[in-house]
Amino acid sequence: MHVNKPNFDLSPKDKHPYVQWVIRNLAYILLNFPIIGWVLGRSFSFICFNIALQHQQEKYYTVYKILVRALESPHFNTRARHHHWWFFMRLFVSLMQEQQINYLIINSELENKLIQLADLGPQPRKGYNIAYCYVGFSLWLFERGQLQEAITLIKVALDADPKWGYPQYLIGWYGLFTHSIDTVEHFSKAVELDWSFLHRIRNDKTCQFFPDIVKMVSKKVVIKDKDKSAVK
């Protein structure tokens, strides 16, 4: 899965490594310092800056500590700041995916913690950040063989961002392993939202074991496209 995360590249990189080391450690110390840390821990900008510094040196577990603190903070877990809270959660998920892709590191305990935190996350649960998080959660559970739980979580992503095709594609893909999901319907919806999914479906190794489904999806989306063109 493509990791879609903010760009934390602080240029010029490694030009003054000692100065960067001082700034990075000072920022983290201040965040954990009594009173000052409490104030800075309520600053979205300072937290993002601190994360950027730590991530530049690939200090994932330091970043995770910062993010867990932010997600558990009552300051961010409110309706008024829900966009900040879910941004932090999406960042957390994407960094764990990055670590898994680059270093093959899987932390099931931390994955469970994020899913539990998300259950207690602020409303409204609408938008790309929420959908991205639940796609990530769903994939984690699928990788463990927990198909029904993965389906439950991907449905949250579907509801959070109906305009994003990936959740439709993913639930359709899950349907290849169970009779409870109409794969053709969900694949077709994914293609309607983004035609690149038709190429993805045709080239997916698992989908190639179901040529009839691929043909049905192709036929269905082509017919719908012709109908739309006729209306115009």
C-alpha positions as CSV (number, residue, x, y, z in Angstrom):
1,M,0.0,0.0,0.0
2,H,1.2,3.5,-0.9
3,V,2.3,5.4,2.2
4,N,0.8,8.9,1.9
5,K,2.3,11.1,4.6
6,P,3.4,14.7,5.1
7,N,6.8,15.7,3.8
8,F,9.2,16.0,6.8
9,D,12.3,16.7,4.8
10,L,14.1,19.6,6.6
11,S,16.6,21.1,4.2
12,P,19.5,21.5,4.1
13,K,19.9,18.0,5.4
14,D,23.0,17.1,7.4
15,K,24.7,20.4,6.6
16,H,25.2,21.1,10.3
17,P,24.7,17.7,12.0
18,Y,25.9,18.9,15.5
19,V,23.4,21.8,15.4
20,Q,20.6,19.5,14.3
21,W,21.5,17.0,17.1
22,V,21.3,19.8,19.7
23,I,18.0,21.1,18.3
24,R,16.5,17.7,18.0
25,N,17.3,16.7,21.6
26,L,16.4,20.1,23.0
27,A,13.0,19.9,21.4
28,Y,12.4,16.5,22.8
29,I,13.6,17.5,26.3
30,L,11.4,20.6,26.3
31,L,8.4,18.4,25.4
32,N,9.0,16.3,28.5
33,F,9.9,19.1,30.8
34,P,7.4,19.9,33.6
35,I,5.1,22.9,32.9
36,I,6.9,23.9,29.7
37,G,6.2,20.4,28.3
38,W,2.6,20.7,29.3
39,V,2.3,23.9,27.4
40,L,4.3,22.8,24.3
41,G,2.4,19.4,24.4
42,R,-0.7,21.4,23.5
43,S,0.9,23.0,20.5
44,F,0.1,21.2,17.2
45,S,2.9,23.1,15.4
46,F,5.5,22.3,18.0
47,I,4.6,18.6,18.1
48,C,4.8,18.4,14.3
49,F,8.2,20.2,14.4
50,N,9.4,17.7,17.0
51,I,8.2,14.8,15.0
52,A,9.9,16.1,11.9
53,L,13.3,16.4,13.7
54,Q,13.0,12.8,15.1
55,H,11.8,11.3,11.9
56,Q,14.7,12.8,10.0
57,Q,17.0,10.5,11.9
58,E,14.5,7.6,11.7
59,K,13.9,7.6,15.4
60,Y,10.6,5.9,15.0
61,Y,10.0,4.9,18.6
62,T,10.7,8.4,19.9
63,V,8.2,9.6,17.3
64,Y,5.7,7.0,18.5
65,K,6.0,8.2,22.1
66,I,5.3,11.7,21.0
67,L,2.3,10.7,19.0
68,V,0.8,8.4,21.7
69,R,1.1,11.3,24.2
70,A,-0.8,13.6,21.7
71,L,-3.5,11.0,21.0
72,E,-4.1,10.3,24.7
73,S,-4.2,14.0,25.5
74,P,-7.7,15.4,26.3
75,H,-6.6,18.6,24.6
76,F,-6.7,17.1,21.1
77,N,-9.4,14.5,21.6
78,T,-12.2,16.9,21.2
79,R,-14.7,17.7,18.5
80,A,-13.1,21.1,18.0
81,R,-9.7,19.6,17.4
82,H,-10.7,16.4,15.7
83,H,-8.8,17.3,12.5
84,H,-5.5,17.5,14.5
85,W,-6.2,14.3,16.4
86,W,-6.9,12.3,13.2
87,F,-3.9,13.9,11.5
88,F,-1.7,12.5,14.2
89,M,-3.4,9.1,13.9
90,R,-2.9,9.0,10.1
91,L,0.7,10.0,10.6
92,F,1.2,7.3,13.1
93,V,-0.3,4.7,10.8
94,S,1.7,5.8,7.8
95,L,5.0,5.8,9.8
96,M,4.3,2.2,11.0
97,Q,3.6,1.2,7.4
98,E,6.9,2.9,6.3
99,Q,8.8,1.0,9.0
100,Q,7.2,-2.3,7.9
101,I,7.9,-1.7,4.2
102,N,11.5,-0.5,4.7
103,Y,12.6,-2.7,7.6
104,L,10.0,-5.5,7.8
105,I,9.2,-4.5,11.4
106,I,5.7,-5.4,12.6
107,N,4.5,-4.4,16.0
108,S,1.1,-6.1,16.7
109,E,0.9,-4.7,20.2
110,L,1.2,-1.1,18.9
111,E,-1.2,-1.8,16.1
112,N,-3.8,-3.0,18.7
113,K,-3.2,0.1,20.7
114,L,-3.9,2.4,17.8
115,I,-7.1,0.5,16.9
116,Q,-8.3,0.9,20.5
117,L,-7.3,4.6,20.5
118,A,-9.2,5.1,17.3
119,D,-12.4,3.6,18.9
120,L,-12.2,6.4,21.4
121,G,-11.2,9.1,18.9
122,P,-13.2,12.3,18.4
123,Q,-16.2,12.9,16.1
124,P,-16.9,13.5,13.3
125,R,-15.4,10.4,11.7
126,K,-15.5,11.8,8.2
127,G,-12.8,12.6,5.7
128,Y,-9.6,11.1,4.2
129,N,-7.6,11.0,7.4
130,I,-10.2,8.7,9.1
131,A,-10.5,6.5,6.0
132,Y,-6.8,6.2,5.6
133,C,-6.4,5.1,9.3
134,Y,-9.1,2.4,9.0
135,V,-7.7,1.1,5.7
136,G,-4.4,0.6,7.6
137,F,-6.2,-1.0,10.5
138,S,-8.1,-3.3,8.2
139,L,-5.0,-4.4,6.4
140,W,-3.2,-5.2,9.7
141,L,-6.0,-7.5,10.8
142,F,-6.2,-9.1,7.3
143,E,-2.5,-9.9,7.5
144,R,-3.2,-11.7,10.8
145,G,-6.0,-13.8,9.1
146,Q,-8.8,-11.9,10.9
147,L,-10.9,-11.5,7.7
148,Q,-14.3,-10.6,9.3
149,E,-12.7,-8.0,11.6
150,A,-10.8,-6.6,8.6
151,I,-14.2,-6.2,6.8
152,T,-15.8,-4.5,9.7
153,L,-13.0,-1.9,9.8
154,I,-12.9,-1.3,6.1
155,K,-16.6,-0.4,6.2
156,V,-15.7,2.5,8.5
157,A,-13.3,3.7,5.8
158,L,-16.0,3.4,3.2
159,D,-18.4,5.6,5.3
160,A,-15.7,8.1,6.2
161,D,-14.7,9.0,2.6
162,P,-17.1,7.7,-0.1
163,K,-15.1,9.5,-2.8
164,W,-11.9,7.5,-2.3
165,G,-11.8,4.4,-4.4
166,Y,-9.3,2.4,-2.4
167,P,-11.7,1.3,0.3
168,Q,-14.2,0.1,-2.3
169,Y,-11.3,-1.8,-4.1
170,L,-10.1,-3.3,-0.8
171,I,-13.5,-4.6,0.4
172,G,-14.1,-6.0,-3.1
173,W,-10.7,-7.8,-2.9
174,Y,-11.7,-9.2,0.5
175,G,-14.8,-10.6,-1.3
176,L,-12.5,-12.9,-3.2
177,F,-12.1,-14.8,0.1
178,T,-15.8,-14.8,1.3
179,H,-19.3,-15.1,-0.2
180,S,-20.6,-12.4,2.0
181,I,-19.4,-9.6,-0.2
182,D,-20.3,-8.7,-3.8
183,T,-16.8,-8.3,-5.3
184,V,-18.1,-7.1,-8.7
185,E,-20.2,-4.4,-7.2
186,H,-17.4,-2.9,-5.0
187,F,-14.7,-3.3,-7.8
188,S,-17.1,-1.5,-10.2
189,K,-17.6,1.4,-7.7
190,A,-13.8,1.7,-7.2
191,V,-13.3,2.0,-11.0
192,E,-16.1,4.6,-11.2
193,L,-14.3,6.7,-8.7
194,D,-10.9,6.1,-10.2
195,W,-10.3,4.3,-13.5
196,S,-6.8,3.3,-12.5
197,F,-8.4,0.6,-10.4
198,L,-9.4,-1.3,-13.5
199,H,-5.8,-1.7,-14.5
200,R,-5.0,-2.7,-10.9
201,I,-7.7,-5.3,-10.8
202,R,-6.6,-6.8,-14.2
203,N,-3.0,-7.0,-13.0
204,D,-3.6,-8.2,-9.4
205,K,-2.2,-11.7,-9.1
206,T,-5.1,-12.8,-6.8
207,C,-7.7,-11.3,-9.1
208,Q,-6.2,-13.3,-12.0
209,F,-7.4,-16.5,-10.3
210,F,-11.0,-15.1,-10.8
211,P,-11.0,-14.2,-14.6
212,D,-14.9,-14.2,-14.7
213,I,-15.0,-11.5,-12.0
214,V,-12.5,-9.4,-13.8
215,K,-14.5,-9.7,-17.1
216,M,-17.8,-8.9,-15.3
217,V,-16.2,-5.8,-13.8
218,S,-14.7,-4.7,-17.1
219,K,-18.0,-5.2,-18.9
220,K,-20.1,-3.4,-16.2
221,V,-17.9,-0.3,-16.0
222,V,-17.7,0.0,-19.8
223,I,-21.5,-0.2,-20.2
224,K,-21.9,2.4,-17.5
225,D,-19.4,4.7,-19.2
226,K,-21.3,4.3,-22.5
227,D,-24.6,5.1,-20.8
228,K,-23.1,8.3,-19.3
229,S,-21.7,9.3,-22.7
230,A,-25.1,8.7,-24.3
231,V,-26.8,11.0,-21.7
232,K,-24.3,13.7,-22.4
